[in-house]
Amino acid sequence: MHSVSAQKTRRIVVKIGTSSLTYSTGRLNYRYVKELVDVICDLKNIGHEIVMVSSGAMGVGLGKLSLNKKPAETDKRRALAAIGQSALMSIYEALFGVYHCQVAQVLITKSALQDEENKSDIASAFSRMFAYGVLPIVNENDVIASDAMKSVDVFGDNDTLSAYVAQFIQADLLIILSDIDGLYDSDPRSNPNAKIIPLVTEVSADIFKMASGAGTARGTGGMATKLNAACIVMESGMDMVITNSCRPQDLYGIVDGEKMGTLFKGVQ
């Protein structure tokens, strides 16, 4: 049976990217965010433990300052991330608050998860948040992540961050909401005959050849970063699904074990 087991999906990480949360103008798509919040709150009410890994801080920062593209300078990018992060969390707090769902902001650097003591402390904090019924909303700490030690401190994309989070909290499932329906055998933007691959049991070199770069100017990830994320979670025995973010209601089907998007089956 090549589908997600509904019985196992108690702890779920849902990653949502900038291009899904914002319009092409860079401003937040409130209607979409509200729909996503509706579904996530309902899944929590069913009994699932949910963690959101949310991009969008820099995109919201761009919108707040009426800028139309990301600056090249590191200090400006960090400032935009800080400005946008506070605004984004305020929006999440208000929308989740409608359902009396408490949220918590968690900003992480790669080096924090590579230090065993820090990693253990962070995991304990997540366990306490789950016990309190709080929804953790995770993003990379872009303001303090060091470009000088990029290989150590910076994830660089939230696909990879979401995989590390899923791994260290021992999640059952990672769902990456993307601007594409799943993994295709070729780029569907240039090949109308491209076919979606429903199941991947091994992320081989041939699979990586199908990946392309960042999908939009607003996002930092692409299919290649999602395949890297799949390698991390599959090796830990977890499943990962890539599906189109435009249909938040699909989360119900994925959690119930329906075949949607592309399933990366964890090593058993």
N, C-alpha and C positions, 0 to 999 in steps of 0.2 A: 504494500500500500504506500504510494508515494504522495502523501499529503501530510499536513501538520496534524499532530494528534491533539484533539480538543481536550483530552484529559490532562495533557502535560502543560498546557499553556496557562499556568497560573501567574508567572512573572514575565512580563512582556516589556521590551524596549521598543518604542516607536520613534523613529527618526524622521524629521521633517526638514526639508531644505529651504533655502532662501527663495529659490525660483517658484516654489509652491506657495509660500506665505505672502509673496509680494506681487504686485502688478509689474508690467514692463517699465512703469514710471519709477519703480523702486519703493513705492508707498505700499503699506500693508493692505492686504486683501481681507478686510474685516468679515465679509460674508463667508469666505472659506474658513477663516480661523474659527468663527462661531460654529460652523458645521463640524469641524474637527473636534472642538471642545465638547460638543453634544455627545459625539460617539465615545470619546475617551471617558467622559464621566459615566456614561451608561455601562461601559465595560468594567469600570471600577465598581459600580453598583452590583454587577453580576458576581463580583468577587475576585476579579483579577487584580494583581499588583502591577501598576503601570509606571514606567519611567519615560518621560519625553526627552529626547535629545533634539533641541530646537536651534536651528540656524536662524538667520534673519536679523541679528543685532545690527550688523553694519548696513544692511539694506534699509532697516528702519531709520538708522542714523542718517543715511543719505536722504531719505524722504523728509525727515525733520528739518534738515538744513537746505532742502530744495536743491540738492546736487544730483547730477544725472549719471555720474560714473564714479567708480572707486578711485581714490587718489593713489598715486604710485608711492608716495612718501609713507614710511612706516609709522611715524608719529601721528600723521593725519588719520591713517587707518585705525590706529589704536584709539584715538579720540572718538572717531565715529562709532567704533564698537562699544565704547563706554556709554556714549550718548544713547545709542540705540538699544543697548541691553536694558537700561533702566526703564526706558519707554516700553519695550517689549514685555518685560515682566509686569509692569503696571497693567497692561492690556490683558495679559493672561490672568492676573489676579482678579480683575474685574469680571472677566468672562467665566472663569471657573467658579468664582464666588456666587454666581447666579444659582449654581447647584450646590452651594455650601461645601464645595471641594477646596480644601486648603492646599496651596502650592508652596514649594520651596525652591529657591534659586541655588543651583550648584555649579560653580565655575571651577574647571579642572585644567591642570596642565599635564602634559605627557609625563614629565619627570615625577610628578606626584604619584602617578600610578605605577611607576617603575621602582619606587622605594617601598620595600615590603612593609615597613612600619606605617608609612603614610597610607598605603593601600589598605591595610587592615583597619586603620582609623576611619577612613572614608567608607569602607564597607559597613562598619558598625553604625555610622551615621545614617546610611541608607536603610539598614535594618530598623533603626529607631523610627525613621520617617514612615516606613511601611507600617510599623506597629501603631503609629499615630494616625494612620489613614491619610497621610499627606502624599501629594503627587510631586515627586522631584522633577524639576525642569533643568536639564543639563546643557551647558555650552562650554566651549573652550574659553579659558581666561585669556582673551586676546590682548589685554592691556599689559600683562606682565610676562607673557610667553616671550622668550628671548630668541630673536632672529640670529644672534651670534652663536647660539647653540641649538640651531633649528632641529637637528636630528634627535636631540635629547628632549627639548622643551615643547616643541610644536607638533601637534597632530597635523595641522594644515587643512584638514577637512573633517566635517562632522560624521561622515560615513565611518571613517576609521575610529573616531572617538566613540561612536555608538557601539562599535564592535568591542572595544576595550571595556566599556561600561557593562555591556551584556555579559562579558566574560567574568569580570570581577564581582558582579552581584549574583552570578550564577543564574542568569535568566534562562527561561525555557525557549524563548523565541525573540528574534530581532526582526522587526518589520521596517523596511526602508521605503518611505513614501517619496516617489520620484516624479519627474515630469515625463516619464515614459512607462509603458505598461509592464515592462520587465526586460530581460535579456533577449536580444534578437540575434539571429545568425548573421545579420549585417545591419548597417545603419538604416533604420526605417525612414530617416529624414531625407535620405538620398536614394533609397531603394524601395519603391512601393511594394515590391514582392517579398520584402523581408519577413521572416517568420519568427514568432516568439518561441523561446525554448522553455517549456513548462517545468522541467526538472534538471537540476545539475547535482551530480553526486561527487564530482571531482573538478576543482578549478584548474584545468590543465592549461598548457601553453596555447592550445587551439582556442580555448575559451577566452583567454586574455587577448587573442588576436581580434576578437569581435568587439572589444571595448574601444571607446573613443574618449576624447578629452571632455572638459567641462561643457555642459549643455547650454548654459546661458551666461551672459556677462555678469549677472547678479550672483551666481553661485560659484563655489570653488571646487565642487566635486564633479565627477562624471562616472561613466560605467566602470572605468578602471579602479577608481577608489572604492566603488561598491564591491568589486570582485576581491579587492584586498580585504575588505571587511568580511566578506564571505569566508575567506581562508581562515581568518582569526576565529570566527565563531564555529565553523564546521569542525575545526581541529579540536575544539572543546566539547564537541558532541551536541551543539545547539543547531537549531534550524534557523534559516534566514529567508525572508520573502521580500522580493522587490515588486512593488505594484504601483499603479498610477495614483498619485496624490489627489487627483481631481474627483475621486470617488471615496470620500471618507467612510461611507457606509460599507465599503468592501472589508473594512476591518472586522466586522461581525463575521463575515464568511470565512476569512482567513483564520480567525481564532476558533471557529467551529469546525475547521478542517477541510473547508472547501478549496478546490484548486483554483487559485487566482494568481496572476502574475507569474513570476519565476520562483520556484522553491529550491533553495540550496539545502540539501539534506545533510545534517550533521553526521559525523563519523560515529558509529555506534560501537 
